[in-house]
Amino acid sequence: MEPTPPTPPPQPPEPPRPGAPAAYQAPGPYTSPGMPYTAAPGPYGPHGPYGPPRATTNGLAVGSLVSGIVCCLPPLGLVLGIFSLRQIGKRGQGGKGMAIAGIALSSISTLLVVLGLITGQIQEGVRAFNEGMREAASARMPMELRTGECFVDEAGQGEYTLGVRVVDCDEPHDGEITGRFEATGFDAWPGERELTELGEERCETMATAYVRDTWSLTADSLSLYYTPDRRSWRAGEHRIACGIGGEERLTGSLRSDASTLDAGQLAFLTHVNPVEDALYAEPEDEPEDDLQANLAWAADVRAAVDSARSGLRGRTWEQSARGPVGAYLKSLDAASKQWAKLAAAEDAEAFWDAYDRAWELVPDEASSEARKALGLTHTPPEGPGEHDSV
């Protein structure tokens, strides 16, 4: 098959003769009859196939509205709104409504900020916010606290706590941690009663070791304990936290153990505290009801006094404390004789005859002077005696 010869290129039209009339101007590329667009510079006409371009939204107007809504830096929203109106007018952009709304909201917010600064509400709000952040950061479970840390517990006594707030011990607080221990020996959840009894026993011992200077305690001082509930126990929390506090909030730490006492202070309290413990163990029954229990108590007190006498005399005291400690020892000598007489009473009447004098010889004043010389609390606590003379 022979190849088809190529189509010769079209010949340019002949130029019109001078003076001859021309029905049409020289044709452009798209002026042939039947073409969809006439007199167009491009294939889609003057605006393209989708009509004229849409006007854009002014960015400053958007920023002004956002600043006015969130109330952060309200003057910024006001400035952005004013500038956006100028740009919208010049550029034919959209967003005029947003700019006006942003100016209005920012103006209100700016006015509120000014009023807040004048009245102090802004500063108060900032302080409250910072306080809340500090509280949230310091909220912890009691079992996580270290020995010696003080805390505030908003839960009432006997109520479950969701966490305590750690504070400096110089600030008012509900208690301070005296220690913690693991509740062992249980294969399953032992129950609240069992853990409560364990907490009472062990935490009392920890409180005694933590506060050796017992005169720093008040009449409403309490031994505290925090036990895990059933859910916490099943999650693996078996610790019991111990603390000491009071009915009213405390200020200052009560800690007075080997980590805070010097050698002289620790020696004095080691020998004297058993006397106080024996005095506080006075029976609830009157000697008429249980004479033997009261006689045994008096004998225990006399034994504690004699032990203190021996221990205090066996130590060489600092020069500043020798005189006060010596005077205290003389008071203990007199007390020992009277408590021995009380422990040997033949009946309830003889017991009462010796009772008041025995308490009078408990050397509070002499002990106060010795404590003062050693740098301990020297204000006597409330007397532990419960019996009245007859």
C-alpha positions as CSV (number, residue, x, y, z in Angstrom):
1,M,0.0,0.0,0.0
2,E,1.4,3.3,-1.0
3,P,1.8,5.9,1.6
4,T,-0.6,8.8,1.5
5,P,1.2,11.9,0.5
6,P,1.3,14.6,3.2
7,T,-1.2,17.3,3.1
8,P,0.5,20.5,1.9
9,P,0.5,23.3,4.4
10,P,-2.2,25.9,3.9
11,Q,-1.1,28.9,1.8
12,P,-1.3,32.3,3.4
13,P,-4.1,34.3,2.0
14,E,-3.3,36.8,-0.6
15,P,-3.0,40.3,0.6
16,P,-6.0,42.4,-0.3
17,R,-5.6,44.6,-3.2
18,P,-5.3,48.3,-2.5
19,G,-8.6,49.9,-2.2
20,A,-10.6,46.7,-2.1
21,P,-13.2,46.5,0.7
22,A,-12.6,43.9,3.4
23,A,-15.5,42.2,5.1
24,Y,-13.5,40.9,8.2
25,Q,-10.4,41.8,10.0
26,A,-7.5,39.3,10.0
27,P,-8.7,36.2,11.9
28,G,-7.2,35.4,15.3
29,P,-6.6,31.8,16.4
30,Y,-10.2,31.3,17.7
31,T,-12.3,33.4,15.4
32,S,-13.4,30.7,13.1
33,P,-17.1,30.2,12.8
34,G,-18.5,27.7,15.2
35,M,-15.8,28.1,17.9
36,P,-17.2,28.5,21.4
37,Y,-15.2,31.5,22.5
38,T,-14.7,34.5,20.4
39,A,-12.2,37.3,20.8
40,A,-10.7,35.3,23.8
41,P,-6.9,35.6,24.7
42,G,-6.9,32.1,26.1
43,P,-8.8,28.8,25.8
44,Y,-11.1,29.6,28.8
45,G,-12.1,33.1,28.2
46,P,-11.2,36.1,30.4
47,H,-11.9,34.4,33.8
48,G,-11.4,30.7,33.3
49,P,-14.0,27.9,33.3
50,Y,-15.4,28.7,36.9
51,G,-16.1,32.3,36.8
52,P,-14.2,35.1,38.6
53,P,-11.9,34.3,41.7
54,R,-13.6,34.4,45.2
55,A,-12.4,37.1,47.7
56,T,-10.2,35.8,50.5
57,T,-10.9,36.2,54.2
58,N,-8.6,38.6,56.0
59,G,-6.3,36.8,58.4
60,L,-6.1,39.7,60.9
61,A,-9.9,39.5,61.2
62,V,-9.7,35.9,62.2
63,G,-7.0,36.6,64.7
64,S,-9.1,39.5,66.2
65,L,-12.1,37.2,66.7
66,V,-10.1,34.4,68.2
67,S,-8.3,36.8,70.6
68,G,-11.7,38.3,71.6
69,I,-13.2,34.9,72.3
70,V,-10.5,33.3,74.4
71,C,-9.8,36.6,76.3
72,C,-6.1,36.2,76.2
73,L,-4.3,39.5,75.6
74,P,-7.6,41.3,74.8
75,P,-5.8,44.5,73.6
76,L,-4.2,42.3,70.9
77,G,-7.7,41.4,69.5
78,L,-8.7,45.1,69.5
79,V,-5.6,46.1,67.5
80,L,-5.9,43.2,65.1
81,G,-9.5,44.1,64.4
82,I,-8.8,47.7,63.6
83,F,-6.0,46.9,61.2
84,S,-8.0,44.2,59.6
85,L,-10.9,46.6,58.7
86,R,-8.4,48.8,56.9
87,Q,-7.0,45.9,54.9
88,I,-10.4,44.6,54.1
89,G,-11.4,48.0,52.6
90,K,-8.2,48.2,50.5
91,R,-8.0,44.6,49.3
92,G,-11.7,43.8,49.0
93,Q,-11.3,40.8,51.3
94,G,-13.9,39.2,53.5
95,G,-14.1,39.0,57.2
96,K,-15.5,42.3,58.1
97,G,-18.1,40.7,60.4
98,M,-15.4,38.7,62.3
99,A,-13.3,41.9,62.6
100,I,-16.2,43.8,64.2
101,A,-17.0,40.9,66.5
102,G,-13.4,40.6,67.5
103,I,-13.2,44.4,68.3
104,A,-16.4,44.2,70.4
105,L,-15.3,41.2,72.4
106,S,-11.8,42.4,72.8
107,S,-13.1,45.8,74.0
108,I,-15.3,44.1,76.7
109,S,-12.4,41.8,77.7
110,T,-10.0,44.8,77.9
111,L,-12.5,46.7,80.1
112,L,-12.9,43.7,82.4
113,V,-9.1,43.3,82.7
114,V,-8.7,47.0,83.6
115,L,-11.5,46.7,86.2
116,G,-9.8,43.5,87.6
117,L,-6.5,45.2,87.9
118,I,-8.1,48.2,89.7
119,T,-10.0,46.1,92.1
120,G,-7.3,43.5,92.6
121,Q,-9.4,40.6,91.3
122,I,-6.8,39.6,88.7
123,Q,-4.0,39.4,91.3
124,E,-6.3,37.4,93.5
125,G,-7.1,35.1,90.7
126,V,-3.5,34.5,89.8
127,R,-2.7,33.8,93.5
128,A,-5.6,31.4,93.7
129,F,-4.4,29.6,90.5
130,N,-0.9,29.3,91.7
131,E,-2.1,28.0,95.1
132,G,-4.2,25.4,93.3
133,M,-1.3,24.3,91.2
134,R,0.9,24.0,94.3
135,E,-1.8,22.0,96.1
136,A,-2.3,19.7,93.2
137,A,1.5,19.2,92.9
138,S,1.8,18.4,96.6
139,A,-1.2,16.0,96.9
140,R,0.0,12.5,97.8
141,M,-1.2,9.4,99.6
142,P,-0.1,9.3,103.3
143,M,1.8,6.0,102.7
144,E,4.1,7.8,100.2
145,L,5.2,10.5,102.7
146,R,8.6,10.3,104.4
147,T,9.1,10.4,108.2
148,G,9.1,14.0,109.3
149,E,7.0,15.4,106.5
150,C,4.0,17.5,107.6
151,F,0.6,17.5,105.9
152,V,-2.9,18.9,105.7
153,D,-5.7,16.4,105.4
154,E,-9.1,17.9,104.4
155,A,-10.9,14.7,105.2
156,G,-12.5,14.4,108.7
157,Q,-11.5,11.9,111.3
158,G,-12.7,8.4,110.4
159,E,-13.3,9.4,106.8
160,Y,-11.5,8.0,103.7
161,T,-8.9,10.3,102.4
162,L,-8.0,10.6,98.7
163,G,-4.7,12.3,99.4
164,V,-3.0,14.7,101.7
165,R,-1.2,18.0,100.9
166,V,2.4,18.2,102.0
167,V,3.3,21.5,103.6
168,D,6.2,23.0,105.5
169,C,6.1,22.1,109.2
170,D,6.3,25.8,110.1
171,E,2.9,26.2,108.4
172,P,-0.4,25.1,110.1
173,H,-0.8,21.4,109.5
174,D,-3.0,18.5,110.7
175,G,-0.1,16.1,111.4
176,E,3.4,14.9,110.6
177,I,4.5,11.4,109.7
178,T,6.3,9.5,112.4
179,G,6.9,6.4,110.2
180,R,5.3,3.6,108.3
181,F,5.4,-0.2,108.2
182,E,4.3,-3.1,106.1
183,A,1.3,-5.1,107.3
184,T,2.6,-8.6,106.9
185,G,1.3,-12.1,107.8
186,F,-2.0,-11.8,105.9
187,D,-2.8,-14.1,102.9
188,A,-5.8,-12.0,102.0
189,W,-7.6,-8.8,102.9
190,P,-7.6,-8.9,106.7
191,G,-10.5,-6.4,107.1
192,E,-10.6,-2.8,108.4
193,R,-10.9,-3.9,112.1
194,E,-7.7,-5.9,112.0
195,L,-5.7,-3.2,110.2
196,T,-7.1,-0.6,112.6
197,E,-6.0,-2.5,115.7
198,L,-2.6,-3.1,114.1
199,G,-2.3,0.6,113.3
200,E,-3.2,1.7,116.8
201,E,-0.6,-0.5,118.4
202,R,2.3,0.1,116.1
203,C,1.7,3.8,115.5
204,E,1.6,4.5,119.2
205,T,5.0,2.9,119.6
206,M,6.3,5.0,116.6
207,A,4.9,8.2,118.1
208,T,6.6,7.5,121.4
209,A,10.0,7.1,119.6
210,Y,9.4,10.1,117.4
211,V,8.4,12.5,120.3
212,R,10.9,11.9,123.1
213,D,10.3,15.4,124.5
214,T,6.8,14.6,125.7
215,W,6.3,18.0,127.3
216,S,6.0,19.4,123.8
217,L,2.7,17.5,123.4
218,T,-0.7,19.0,124.4
219,A,-3.7,17.5,126.0
220,D,-5.4,17.0,122.5
221,S,-2.4,15.4,120.8
222,L,-3.3,12.3,118.9
223,S,-1.6,9.3,117.4
224,L,-2.7,9.1,113.7
225,Y,-2.7,6.1,111.3
226,Y,-3.7,5.5,107.7
227,T,-4.6,2.0,106.6
228,P,-5.3,0.8,103.0
229,D,-8.9,0.0,102.0
230,R,-9.9,-3.2,100.3
231,R,-9.3,-1.9,96.8
232,S,-5.9,-0.5,97.6
233,W,-4.9,-3.7,99.4
234,R,-5.8,-5.8,96.4
235,A,-3.8,-3.4,94.2
236,G,-0.7,-4.2,96.3
237,E,-0.7,-1.4,98.9
238,H,-0.1,-3.0,102.3
239,R,1.6,-0.2,104.1
240,I,0.2,1.6,107.1
241,A,1.3,5.2,107.7
242,C,1.7,6.6,111.2
243,G,1.6,10.2,112.3
244,I,0.9,12.5,115.1
245,G,-1.4,15.5,115.2
246,G,-4.1,17.2,117.3
247,E,-7.7,18.3,117.3
248,E,-6.5,21.7,116.2
249,R,-3.9,22.3,113.5
250,L,-0.3,22.5,114.7
251,T,2.5,24.9,113.8
252,G,6.1,23.6,114.1
253,S,7.5,20.1,114.2
254,L,7.1,17.9,117.2
255,R,10.0,15.7,116.2
256,S,12.4,15.1,119.0
257,D,14.3,11.8,118.4
258,A,17.9,10.7,118.1
259,S,18.2,12.7,114.8
260,T,17.3,16.0,116.5
261,L,18.5,15.7,120.1
262,D,22.0,16.0,121.5
263,A,23.6,13.5,123.8
264,G,22.6,15.2,127.0
265,Q,19.0,15.8,126.0
266,L,18.6,12.2,124.8
267,A,20.1,10.8,128.0
268,F,17.9,12.9,130.2
269,L,14.7,11.9,128.4
270,T,15.7,8.2,128.2
271,H,15.8,8.0,132.0
272,V,12.9,10.4,132.8
273,N,10.3,9.4,130.3
274,P,9.6,5.9,131.9
275,V,8.6,7.8,135.1
276,E,5.9,9.7,133.1
277,D,4.8,6.5,131.4
278,A,4.3,4.8,134.8
279,L,2.4,7.8,136.1
280,Y,0.0,7.8,133.2
281,A,-0.7,4.1,133.7
282,E,-2.8,4.8,136.8
283,P,-5.7,2.3,137.1
284,E,-9.2,3.5,136.4
285,D,-10.6,1.6,139.4
286,E,-10.5,3.3,142.7
287,P,-8.5,1.6,145.5
288,E,-11.8,0.7,147.2
289,D,-12.7,-1.3,144.1
290,D,-9.3,-2.7,143.3
291,L,-6.6,-2.0,145.9
292,Q,-4.1,-4.5,144.5
293,A,-4.1,-2.8,141.0
294,N,-3.5,0.6,142.6
295,L,-0.7,-0.8,144.9
296,A,1.0,-2.5,141.9
297,W,0.8,0.8,140.0
298,A,2.4,2.7,142.9
299,A,5.2,0.1,143.0
300,D,5.8,0.6,139.2
301,V,6.1,4.3,139.6
302,R,8.5,3.9,142.5
303,A,10.6,1.5,140.4
304,A,10.7,4.0,137.5
305,V,11.8,6.8,139.8
306,D,14.6,4.7,141.2
307,S,15.7,3.7,137.7
308,A,15.8,7.4,136.7
309,R,17.8,8.3,139.9
310,S,20.4,5.6,139.1
311,G,20.7,6.6,135.4
312,L,21.0,10.3,135.9
313,R,23.7,9.9,138.6
314,G,25.6,7.6,136.4
315,R,26.3,10.3,133.8
316,T,28.6,13.3,133.8
317,W,26.5,16.3,132.8
318,E,27.6,19.5,131.1
319,Q,28.6,22.3,133.4
320,S,25.5,24.4,132.6
321,A,23.2,21.4,133.5
322,R,24.8,20.0,136.6
323,G,23.1,22.3,139.1
324,P,19.5,21.8,137.7
325,V,20.0,18.1,137.2
326,G,21.3,17.8,140.7
327,A,18.3,19.6,142.2
328,Y,16.0,17.3,140.2
329,L,17.7,14.2,141.6
330,K,17.1,15.4,145.1
331,S,13.4,15.7,144.3
332,L,13.4,12.2,142.9
333,D,15.0,10.9,146.2
334,A,12.1,12.4,148.2
335,A,9.5,11.1,145.7
336,S,10.9,7.6,145.9
337,K,10.3,7.3,149.6
338,Q,6.7,8.6,149.4
339,W,5.8,6.3,146.5
340,A,7.3,3.4,148.4
341,K,4.9,4.3,151.3
342,L,2.0,4.5,148.8
343,A,2.8,1.0,147.4
344,A,2.8,-0.4,150.9
345,A,-0.6,0.9,152.0
346,E,-2.6,-1.7,154.0
347,D,-6.0,-0.6,152.8
348,A,-7.8,2.0,150.7
349,E,-7.8,4.6,153.5
350,A,-4.1,4.4,154.0
351,F,-3.6,4.6,150.3
352,W,-5.6,7.9,150.1
353,D,-3.6,9.2,153.1
354,A,-0.3,8.8,151.1
355,Y,-1.7,9.6,147.6
356,D,-1.8,13.4,147.5
357,R,1.7,13.7,149.0
358,A,3.1,11.3,146.5
359,W,1.8,13.4,143.6
360,E,3.1,16.6,145.2
361,L,6.6,15.2,145.2
362,V,6.6,14.4,141.5
363,P,9.3,17.0,140.6
364,D,7.6,19.1,137.9
365,E,9.3,22.3,139.0
366,A,12.7,20.7,139.4
367,S,12.3,18.8,136.1
368,S,11.3,22.1,134.4
369,E,14.6,23.7,135.4
370,A,16.6,20.7,134.3
371,R,14.8,20.7,131.0
372,K,15.4,24.4,130.5
373,A,19.1,24.0,131.1
374,L,19.3,21.2,128.6
375,G,17.3,23.1,125.9
376,L,14.1,21.0,126.1
377,T,10.5,22.0,126.5
378,H,10.2,23.3,130.0
379,T,6.5,24.1,130.4
380,P,4.9,21.3,132.4
381,P,2.0,19.4,130.7
382,E,-1.3,18.9,132.3
383,G,-1.2,16.6,135.3
384,P,-2.0,12.9,134.5
385,G,-3.6,12.1,137.9
386,E,-7.3,11.2,137.8
387,H,-8.0,10.5,141.5
388,D,-9.1,13.2,143.8
389,S,-8.3,13.2,147.5
390,V,-11.0,12.3,149.9
